[in-house]
């Protein structure tokens, strides 16, 4: 931020021109780089707010016994805040985190979590495309339906555009079972308009969460090149 002293020809300038903002504050007249504002009311952010509110509403609709059950589960199987490894989540926080994923996936409320947990799983994706179709293979070390996996993919990008890979869009949720040749042509076209090309890359994000318990495993991400569909 730089300070400005105006003369006889200009008393003040306010507003933004290009990437520069002129303003007046406690330091006088200043000039600074215009911040890159993010729309707080984008379609995706609005959807996230609705899902969060729905999850909180589902918690409020539980009976006292059901809430105590979730509190007990959270105490028995501690989970921790994403950005603070020493902050243990309460039963409410575990329930809301779990149900934000469940509601995004159109799954019903889990009123009474089962008392077990599973070891962390790992997964990977391979993408294949032709002129008219797109498929992916999913490999998973968990290999059972005790977990669902919430899957997001990004637009295709080249090696010089990796920043695009940080913005995957939610595609679907499915049981955590490895499989090959899963067709996503129509879903991809609905999200992005056109199919990617061989040689481009796709970023993916996968989040595992328990089918019958409150467990949410850590987010997994990766970048995979697209090859020709044979």
Secondary structure, 3 states (H helix, E strand, C coil): CEECCCCCCCCCCCEEECCEEEEEECCEEEEEECCCCCCCCCHHHHHHHHHHHHHHHHHHHCCHHHHHHHHHHHHHCCCEECCEEEEECCHHHHHHHHHHHHHHCCCCCCCCCCCCCCCCCCEEEEEEECCCCEEEEEEECCCCCCEEEEEEECCCECHHHHHHHHCCEEEEEEECCCEEEEECHHHHHHHHCCCCCCCCEEEEEEEEEECCCCCECCCEEEEEEEEECC
